[in-house]
């Protein structure tokens, strides 16, 4: 890759680029894993589709709250070492998943793998906001999101080859590739600067302080509601196009490609400027309005006529992806700015739980609301997005007021590029 292109895609050399490269590696493995794991389970392990569904459901629930305790471990014992170790362990557990050929052993292996996988992501989120600061962190998170989408797409394309071959050797090779991606990511983490352990708990401070931080939990809950946009493209859109519109079925694949390409090309550009708490709250308001408009466009696509349906679905997809990118930019800033600097791991672990929760309950709830509820359901979802976007302002102000003084005023060496307090005041940001 030419130097200028590498810099544009991965960022300048340094810790930020290392994190972006590590995410790209794991995304390639995840894309391959997600596209081939179901058939691996049926063809190689010998489980039935019903047993596979049960395994995935139980594993998802088992790992739902893994982020907080593993994030706490990263705070206590050093984010770099814990993150690297968990990624290597996730890779090794992927190999362990290859061994069982009975339902119960396979269930246990997948559950343990999912717990470690979720924990590694929480630890990595805490490591990212500890190693990077200010504008560098915001832009790096955008690049991480962009390369994640790119890597998932390329990995899925490799998975298509595995599915085409449809042999046990091909499926097992895909799982080994995924394991190698985790181990490679873990090894790359060791190239990051060492992160010292956090300060000991104050007298009377709970071990998992984030579970008592109700203002921050409220912010994380509102963010989880906004994340309801995540299952729309992969789960709801195909069903909506086939069952409720006159658009050709092949349009679904085109719209998915449009979403992916838009994130890869535009996420960094959209994120620039969302670098203070006030601007992040404004991003939530804008995102809520745009996602609400996308819902209205999706609903309107059910009107008669192929061309009208195609046009409205394209408009809805563009609004959807833009709202998604703005929401991502705002959520990253809110997540780390409102978390105590010395407890980033457990706080990022709680914040990331929202995505896990949506991945578990979102498809079923949204299918009931939108596919069964039709146009009225889309109207309800539009209102939910708009209200959630507006609610982030009061919730973030509440969390900001209750932050300990030590976290509101970080040490100069930890935050050399921190904004002046007046710039970060939520109330002063114009609508």
C-alpha positions as CSV (number, residue, x, y, z in Angstrom):
1,X,0.0,0.0,0.0
2,X,1.5,3.4,-1.0
3,X,2.5,5.5,2.0
4,X,0.0,8.3,1.4
5,X,-2.9,5.8,1.0
6,X,-1.8,3.9,4.1
7,X,-1.7,7.2,6.1
8,X,-5.1,8.2,4.8
9,X,-6.7,4.8,5.6
10,X,-4.8,3.9,8.8
11,X,-3.5,7.2,10.1
12,X,0.1,8.3,10.8
13,X,2.5,5.9,12.4
14,X,2.1,5.6,16.1
15,X,-0.3,4.0,18.7
16,X,-3.4,5.1,16.8
17,X,-2.3,3.2,13.6
18,X,-1.4,0.1,15.6
19,X,-5.0,0.0,17.1
20,X,-6.5,0.5,13.6
21,X,-4.3,-2.2,12.1
22,X,-5.2,-4.6,15.0
23,X,-8.9,-3.9,14.4
24,X,-8.5,-4.6,10.7
25,X,-6.9,-8.0,11.5
26,X,-9.7,-9.1,13.8
27,X,-12.4,-7.8,11.5
28,X,-11.1,-10.0,8.7
29,X,-11.3,-13.0,11.0
30,X,-14.7,-12.0,12.4
31,X,-16.2,-11.5,8.9
32,X,-15.1,-15.0,7.9
33,X,-16.3,-16.5,11.2
34,X,-19.8,-14.8,11.0
35,X,-20.4,-15.9,7.5
36,X,-19.3,-19.6,7.9
37,X,-19.9,-20.5,11.6
38,X,-23.5,-21.6,11.2
39,X,-22.8,-24.0,8.5
40,X,-19.6,-25.2,10.2
41,X,-21.8,-26.1,13.2
42,X,-24.3,-28.0,11.1
43,X,-21.9,-29.7,8.6
44,X,-18.9,-30.4,10.8
45,X,-20.1,-30.5,14.4
46,X,-23.4,-32.2,13.4
47,X,-25.8,-30.0,15.3
48,X,-29.4,-29.3,14.1
49,X,-30.4,-25.7,13.2
50,X,-32.5,-25.6,16.4
51,X,-29.5,-26.7,18.5
52,X,-27.4,-24.0,16.8
53,X,-30.0,-21.4,17.6
54,X,-30.0,-22.5,21.3
55,X,-26.2,-22.4,21.4
56,X,-26.0,-18.9,20.0
57,X,-28.8,-17.6,22.3
58,X,-27.3,-19.1,25.5
59,X,-23.8,-17.9,24.6
60,X,-25.0,-14.3,23.9
61,X,-26.8,-14.1,27.2
62,X,-23.8,-15.6,29.0
63,X,-21.5,-13.0,27.6
64,X,-24.0,-10.0,27.9
65,X,-22.4,-8.6,31.1
66,X,-18.8,-9.7,30.6
67,X,-17.7,-6.2,29.7
68,X,-17.7,-4.7,33.1
69,X,-15.7,-7.3,35.1
70,X,-13.1,-7.7,32.3
71,X,-12.9,-4.0,31.9
72,X,-12.3,-3.8,35.6
73,X,-9.5,-6.3,35.3
74,X,-7.9,-4.1,32.6
75,X,-8.1,-1.1,35.1
76,X,-6.6,-3.1,37.9
77,X,-3.8,-5.0,36.1
78,X,-2.9,-2.8,33.2
79,X,-5.0,-2.3,30.1
80,X,-2.3,-3.3,27.6
81,X,-1.4,-6.6,29.1
82,X,-5.0,-7.7,29.9
83,X,-6.2,-6.7,26.4
84,X,-3.4,-8.6,24.7
85,X,-3.8,-11.6,26.9
86,X,-7.6,-11.8,26.3
87,X,-7.2,-11.5,22.5
88,X,-4.7,-14.4,22.5
89,X,-6.9,-16.4,24.8
90,X,-9.9,-15.7,22.4
91,X,-7.8,-17.1,19.6
92,X,-6.9,-20.2,21.5
93,X,-10.5,-20.7,22.5
94,X,-11.5,-20.5,18.9
95,X,-9.3,-23.6,18.3
96,X,-10.9,-25.3,21.4
97,X,-14.3,-24.8,19.7
98,X,-13.0,-27.0,16.9
99,X,-12.7,-30.0,19.3
100,X,-16.2,-30.9,20.6
101,X,-18.6,-33.1,18.6
102,X,-21.4,-33.2,21.2
103,X,-24.0,-30.6,21.9
104,X,-23.2,-29.9,25.5
105,X,-19.5,-29.7,25.2
106,X,-19.9,-27.5,22.1
107,X,-22.3,-25.2,24.1
108,X,-19.8,-24.8,26.9
109,X,-16.9,-24.1,24.6
110,X,-18.9,-21.5,22.6
111,X,-20.1,-19.8,25.9
112,X,-16.6,-19.5,27.2
113,X,-15.4,-18.2,23.9
114,X,-18.1,-15.6,23.8
115,X,-17.4,-14.4,27.3
116,X,-13.7,-13.9,26.6
117,X,-14.5,-12.3,23.2
118,X,-16.8,-9.7,24.8
119,X,-14.3,-9.2,27.6
120,X,-11.5,-8.6,25.1
121,X,-13.5,-5.9,23.3
122,X,-14.3,-4.1,26.6
123,X,-10.6,-4.2,27.6
124,X,-9.6,-2.9,24.2
125,X,-12.1,0.0,24.4
126,X,-10.6,1.0,27.8
127,X,-7.1,0.6,26.4
128,X,-8.0,2.8,23.4
129,X,-9.2,5.7,25.4
130,X,-6.3,5.4,27.8
131,X,-3.6,5.4,25.2
132,X,-5.1,8.0,22.9
133,X,-6.4,11.4,23.8
134,X,-8.3,14.3,22.4
135,X,-8.7,14.7,18.6
136,X,-6.4,11.8,18.0
137,X,-8.7,9.5,19.8
138,X,-11.8,10.7,18.0
139,X,-10.3,10.3,14.5
140,X,-8.8,7.0,15.5
141,X,-12.1,5.6,16.6
142,X,-13.6,6.7,13.2
143,X,-10.8,4.9,11.4
144,X,-11.3,1.8,13.5
145,X,-15.0,1.9,12.6
146,X,-14.2,2.3,8.9
147,X,-11.6,-0.5,8.7
148,X,-13.9,-2.7,10.8
149,X,-16.6,-2.5,8.1
150,X,-14.1,-3.0,5.4
151,X,-12.5,-6.0,7.2
152,X,-15.9,-7.6,7.9
153,X,-16.8,-7.3,4.2
154,X,-13.5,-8.8,3.0
155,X,-13.8,-11.6,5.6
156,X,-17.3,-12.3,4.5
157,X,-16.1,-12.6,0.9
158,X,-13.5,-15.1,2.0
159,X,-16.3,-16.9,3.9
160,X,-18.2,-17.1,0.6
161,X,-15.3,-19.2,-0.8
162,X,-15.5,-21.4,2.3
163,X,-19.2,-21.9,1.8
164,X,-18.7,-22.6,-1.9
165,X,-16.1,-25.3,-1.1
166,X,-18.5,-26.7,1.6
167,X,-16.0,-29.2,2.9
168,X,-14.9,-29.9,6.6
169,X,-11.4,-28.9,5.7
170,X,-12.5,-25.5,4.3
171,X,-14.7,-24.8,7.4
172,X,-11.9,-25.8,9.8
173,X,-9.4,-23.7,7.9
174,X,-11.8,-20.7,8.3
175,X,-11.9,-21.2,12.0
176,X,-8.1,-21.4,12.2
177,X,-7.9,-18.2,10.3
178,X,-10.2,-16.5,12.8
179,X,-8.1,-17.8,15.7
180,X,-4.9,-16.5,14.0
181,X,-6.5,-13.1,13.6
182,X,-7.2,-12.9,17.4
183,X,-3.7,-14.0,18.3
184,X,-2.2,-11.5,15.8
185,X,-4.3,-8.7,17.2
186,X,-3.1,-9.6,20.7
187,X,0.5,-9.6,19.7
188,X,0.1,-6.2,18.0
189,X,-1.3,-4.8,21.3
190,X,2.1,-5.4,22.9
191,X,3.5,-2.7,20.6
192,X,1.4,0.0,22.3
193,X,2.8,2.1,25.2
194,X,2.6,0.5,28.6
195,X,-0.5,1.6,30.6
196,X,0.0,1.9,34.4
197,X,-2.5,0.3,36.8
198,X,-5.2,2.6,38.1
199,X,-5.1,4.2,41.5
200,X,-6.3,2.0,44.4
201,X,-10.0,2.4,45.3
202,X,-10.8,5.1,47.8
203,X,-12.3,4.2,51.1
204,X,-15.9,3.1,50.6
205,X,-15.6,3.0,46.8
206,X,-17.4,-0.1,45.3
207,X,-15.2,-2.5,43.4
208,X,-17.4,-2.1,40.3
209,X,-18.0,1.6,40.7
210,X,-19.8,1.9,37.3
211,X,-22.7,-0.2,38.6
212,X,-23.5,2.6,41.1
213,X,-23.0,5.4,38.6
214,X,-26.7,5.9,37.7
215,X,-26.2,9.0,35.5
216,X,-23.6,7.2,33.4
217,X,-25.8,4.1,33.2
218,X,-28.6,6.4,32.0
219,X,-26.4,7.7,29.2
220,X,-25.4,4.2,28.3
221,X,-29.0,3.1,28.2
222,X,-30.0,6.0,25.9
223,X,-27.1,5.0,23.6
224,X,-28.4,1.4,23.6
225,X,-31.8,2.7,22.4
226,X,-30.1,4.6,19.6
227,X,-28.3,1.4,18.6
228,X,-31.6,0.0,17.5
229,X,-30.5,1.2,14.0
230,X,-27.9,-1.7,14.0
231,X,-30.2,-4.6,13.1
232,X,-32.2,-2.6,10.6
233,X,-29.9,-3.2,7.6
234,X,-29.1,-6.9,8.2
235,X,-32.3,-8.2,9.6
236,X,-35.2,-5.9,8.9
237,X,-34.4,-4.5,5.4
238,X,-34.4,-7.8,3.6
239,X,-37.8,-8.8,5.2
240,X,-39.3,-5.3,4.5
241,X,-38.2,-5.2,0.9
242,X,-39.6,-8.7,0.2
243,X,-42.8,-8.6,2.2
244,X,-43.8,-4.9,2.1
245,X,-42.5,-3.3,-1.1
246,X,-42.5,-3.8,-4.9
247,X,-38.7,-3.3,-5.1
248,X,-36.6,-6.1,-6.6
249,X,-35.1,-8.4,-4.0
250,X,-31.6,-7.9,-5.4
251,X,-31.8,-4.3,-4.3
252,X,-31.1,-5.4,-0.7
253,X,-27.5,-6.5,-1.6
254,X,-26.9,-3.1,-3.3
255,X,-28.1,-1.2,-0.3
256,X,-25.9,-3.2,2.0
257,X,-22.9,-2.4,-0.2
258,X,-23.9,1.3,-0.2
259,X,-23.9,1.3,3.6
260,X,-20.6,-0.4,3.9
261,X,-18.8,1.8,1.3
262,X,-20.3,5.0,2.9
263,X,-18.9,4.1,6.3
264,X,-15.5,3.1,4.9
265,X,-15.2,6.3,2.9
266,X,-17.0,8.9,5.1
267,X,-16.8,7.9,8.8
268,X,-13.6,9.8,9.4
269,X,-14.8,12.9,7.6
270,X,-18.2,12.9,9.5
271,X,-16.5,12.4,12.8
272,X,-14.1,15.4,12.5
273,X,-15.4,18.2,14.7
274,X,-17.3,16.0,17.1
275,X,-14.5,16.3,19.7
276,X,-16.2,17.8,22.8
277,X,-19.0,16.6,25.0
278,X,-21.2,19.5,23.8
279,X,-20.7,18.6,20.2
280,X,-21.3,14.9,21.0
281,X,-24.7,15.7,22.5
282,X,-25.5,17.8,19.5
283,X,-24.5,14.8,17.3
284,X,-27.0,12.7,19.2
285,X,-29.8,15.2,18.5
286,X,-29.0,15.4,14.8
287,X,-28.6,11.6,14.6
288,X,-32.0,11.1,16.2
289,X,-33.7,13.4,13.7
290,X,-32.0,11.8,10.7
291,X,-32.7,8.2,11.8
292,X,-36.3,9.3,12.4
293,X,-36.4,10.6,8.8
294,X,-34.9,7.3,7.5
295,X,-37.7,5.4,9.3
296,X,-40.3,7.6,7.5
297,X,-38.6,6.9,4.2
298,X,-38.5,3.2,4.8
299,X,-42.2,3.2,5.7
300,X,-43.1,5.2,2.6
301,X,-41.4,2.7,0.4
302,X,-44.3,0.4,0.9
303,X,-46.3,2.5,-1.5
304,X,-47.2,1.0,-4.8
305,X,-44.7,1.2,-7.7
306,X,-41.3,-0.3,-8.3
307,X,-39.5,3.0,-9.1
308,X,-41.0,4.8,-6.1
309,X,-40.0,2.0,-3.8
310,X,-36.5,1.9,-5.1
311,X,-36.0,5.6,-4.8
312,X,-37.4,5.8,-1.3
313,X,-35.3,2.8,-0.2
314,X,-32.1,4.4,-1.5
315,X,-33.0,7.7,0.3
316,X,-33.8,5.8,3.5
317,X,-30.5,3.9,3.3
318,X,-28.5,7.1,2.8
319,X,-30.2,8.8,5.7
320,X,-29.7,5.7,7.8
321,X,-26.0,5.4,7.2
322,X,-25.5,9.1,7.8
323,X,-27.4,9.0,11.0
324,X,-25.5,5.9,12.0
325,X,-22.1,7.6,11.4
326,X,-23.1,10.7,13.4
327,X,-24.4,8.6,16.2
328,X,-21.1,6.6,16.3
329,X,-19.1,9.9,16.5
330,X,-21.2,11.2,19.4
331,X,-21.3,7.9,21.3
332,X,-17.5,7.6,21.3
333,X,-17.0,11.0,22.9
334,X,-19.8,10.6,25.4
335,X,-18.5,7.2,26.4
336,X,-15.0,8.3,27.4
337,X,-15.6,11.9,28.4
338,X,-18.1,11.0,31.1
339,X,-16.0,8.1,32.5
340,X,-13.4,8.5,35.2
341,X,-10.0,8.4,33.8
342,X,-8.9,5.8,36.3
343,X,-11.8,3.5,35.6
344,X,-12.1,3.6,31.9
345,X,-12.1,-0.2,31.5
346,X,-15.2,-1.0,33.5
347,X,-17.0,2.1,32.2
348,X,-16.3,1.3,28.6
349,X,-17.4,-2.3,29.4
350,X,-20.8,-1.1,30.6
351,X,-21.2,1.3,27.6
352,X,-20.5,-1.5,25.2
353,X,-23.1,-3.8,26.8
354,X,-25.8,-1.8,25.0
355,X,-24.7,-3.2,21.6
356,X,-24.7,-6.7,23.0
357,X,-28.2,-6.2,24.4
358,X,-29.5,-4.9,21.1
359,X,-27.9,-7.8,19.2
360,X,-29.8,-10.2,21.5
361,X,-33.3,-8.6,21.7
362,X,-33.2,-6.2,18.7
363,X,-34.0,-8.6,15.9
364,X,-37.0,-10.1,17.5
365,X,-38.4,-6.8,18.8
366,X,-37.9,-4.9,15.6
367,X,-39.3,-7.7,13.5
368,X,-42.5,-7.6,15.6
369,X,-42.6,-3.8,15.5
370,X,-41.8,-3.2,11.9
371,X,-42.6,-6.3,9.8
372,X,-45.8,-7.1,11.7
373,X,-46.6,-3.4,12.6
374,X,-45.8,-2.0,9.2
375,X,-46.0,1.7,8.6
376,X,-47.2,2.4,12.1
377,X,-44.3,0.5,13.6
378,X,-41.8,2.7,11.5
379,X,-43.5,5.8,12.9
380,X,-43.1,4.5,16.5
381,X,-39.4,3.8,15.8
382,X,-38.9,7.2,14.3
383,X,-40.4,8.8,17.5
384,X,-38.1,6.6,19.6
385,X,-35.0,7.7,17.8
386,X,-35.9,11.4,18.0
387,X,-36.8,11.3,21.7
388,X,-33.6,9.3,22.5
389,X,-31.5,11.8,20.6
390,X,-33.1,14.7,22.6
391,X,-32.8,12.9,25.9
392,X,-29.0,12.6,25.7
393,X,-28.6,16.3,26.5
394,X,-30.2,16.2,30.0
395,X,-28.7,12.8,30.7
396,X,-25.2,13.9,29.8
397,X,-25.5,17.1,31.8
398,X,-26.6,15.0,34.8
399,X,-23.6,12.7,34.4
400,X,-21.3,15.7,33.9
401,X,-22.5,17.3,37.1
402,X,-21.9,14.2,39.1
403,X,-18.4,13.4,37.8
404,X,-15.7,13.5,40.5
405,X,-13.5,16.6,40.3
406,X,-10.4,14.4,39.6
407,X,-11.9,13.1,36.4
408,X,-13.3,16.4,35.2
409,X,-9.8,17.9,35.4
410,X,-7.3,15.3,34.1
411,X,-3.6,15.5,34.7
412,X,-1.8,17.6,32.1
413,X,0.4,14.7,31.0
414,X,-2.6,12.5,30.5
415,X,-4.6,15.0,28.5
416,X,-2.2,17.5,26.8
417,X,-4.8,18.4,24.3
418,X,-7.8,18.7,26.6
419,X,-10.2,21.5,25.7
420,X,-10.8,24.4,28.0
421,X,-13.8,23.9,30.4
422,X,-15.8,26.6,28.6
423,X,-15.5,24.7,25.3
424,X,-16.8,21.5,26.7
425,X,-19.8,22.9,28.5
426,X,-22.9,21.1,27.1
427,X,-25.3,24.0,27.7
428,X,-23.3,26.4,25.5
429,X,-23.3,24.3,22.4
430,X,-25.8,25.7,19.9
431,X,-28.6,23.5,18.5
